[in-house]
């Protein structure tokens, strides 16, 4: 795995491929903004909020469970 670069966003830990942790959100933001703040390209990840797939325009708020998963392809 490559180095994990800490973005400038208030969090206790970040779910990055290969790691299991939690995101602590202190303000309402869209999935697009969250991924951008984390330095992740949205086309490489699927985001689940409280167990349901989220769109880039969906908002997340403090207390919701957010899971960021890499998109896996192959044959």
C-alpha positions as CSV (number, residue, x, y, z in Angstrom):
1,X,0.0,0.0,0.0
2,X,1.1,3.6,-0.6
3,X,1.5,6.3,2.0
4,X,-1.7,7.7,3.5
5,X,-1.8,11.5,3.2
6,X,-3.9,13.2,5.8
7,X,-6.3,15.7,4.2
8,X,-7.3,18.9,5.9
9,X,-10.7,17.8,7.2
10,X,-11.8,17.1,10.8
11,X,-11.8,13.3,11.3
12,X,-10.7,10.7,13.8
13,X,-9.8,8.2,11.1
14,X,-10.5,7.5,7.4
15,X,-11.7,4.4,5.6
16,X,-9.0,3.9,2.9
17,X,-8.7,0.7,0.9
18,X,-6.8,-1.9,3.1
19,X,-7.8,-0.1,6.3
20,X,-10.9,-0.3,8.4
21,X,-11.8,2.8,10.4
22,X,-14.4,5.5,10.8
23,X,-14.9,9.0,9.5
24,X,-16.0,11.6,12.0
25,X,-18.1,14.2,10.2
26,X,-18.5,17.5,12.1
27,X,-20.4,19.4,9.4
28,X,-22.9,18.5,6.7
29,X,-21.3,17.9,3.3
30,X,-22.0,16.1,0.1
31,X,-20.3,12.8,-0.8
32,X,-18.5,14.6,-3.6
33,X,-17.0,17.2,-1.1
34,X,-16.2,14.4,1.4
35,X,-14.3,12.4,-1.2
36,X,-12.6,15.5,-2.5
37,X,-11.5,16.5,1.1
38,X,-10.1,13.0,1.5
39,X,-8.2,13.2,-1.7
40,X,-10.1,10.3,-3.3
41,X,-11.3,10.2,-6.9
42,X,-15.0,9.5,-6.9
43,X,-14.8,7.3,-10.0
44,X,-12.7,4.8,-8.0
45,X,-15.0,4.4,-5.0
46,X,-18.5,3.5,-4.0
47,X,-19.8,5.1,-0.9
48,X,-22.4,3.6,1.5
49,X,-24.2,5.8,4.0
50,X,-26.0,3.9,6.8
51,X,-25.8,0.8,4.6
52,X,-27.3,2.3,1.4
53,X,-25.4,3.4,-1.7
54,X,-25.0,7.2,-1.8
55,X,-24.8,9.4,-4.8
56,X,-22.2,12.2,-5.2
57,X,-24.9,14.8,-4.4
58,X,-26.2,13.1,-1.2
59,X,-25.4,14.8,2.0
60,X,-23.9,13.2,5.1
61,X,-24.2,14.6,8.6
62,X,-22.7,13.8,12.0
63,X,-23.8,10.5,13.3
64,X,-24.2,8.7,10.0
65,X,-22.1,5.7,9.2
66,X,-20.1,6.2,6.1
67,X,-18.2,3.4,4.3
68,X,-15.9,4.1,1.3
69,X,-15.2,1.0,-0.8
70,X,-12.9,0.7,-3.9
71,X,-14.5,-0.3,-7.1
72,X,-13.2,-3.7,-8.1
73,X,-13.2,-4.9,-11.7
74,X,-11.6,-7.8,-13.4
75,X,-12.2,-11.0,-15.1
